[in-house]
Amino acid sequence: MKEHMMDVSAPRITVTATTTELVPGVVRVRAVGDLDAATVPVFRSRLSALLTDEGGGERVELDLSGIDFCDVAGLRALQAVGDAAQAQRPARITAAGPWLDVLLRLCPIPRLLDYAPPPATIE
């Protein structure tokens, strides 16, 4: 397993990319923290590097279950990732925390990043 970790200067977000031989060609990216105007530049930079990296696999899977907060700048960053992914390397959201899940259901971003929300539970 190959792991790259980037702790950003803004301590409110960490982006970790992992590749594994179990699923060849896939780079799994986990973001933890806040995705907002202060952290978006680092998030976009890291994702842009992964999408254009020649040795970075055939597709990128985004685990956003660790995102505690996302503002409109964060949603725009996800939109930009979707746009870049169409031109470079497929990327999709594979997980989102409950709060972000609600936002993604309300926005067209899930369709662009192939996010499939978990089935609704009946309470």
Secondary structure, 3 states (H helix, E strand, C coil): CEEEEEECCCCCEEEEEEECCCCCCEEEEEEEEEECCCCHHHHHHHHHHHHHCCCCCCEEEEEEEEEEEECHHHHHHHHHHHHHHHHCCCEEEEEECHHHHHHHHHCCHHHHCCCCCCCCCCC
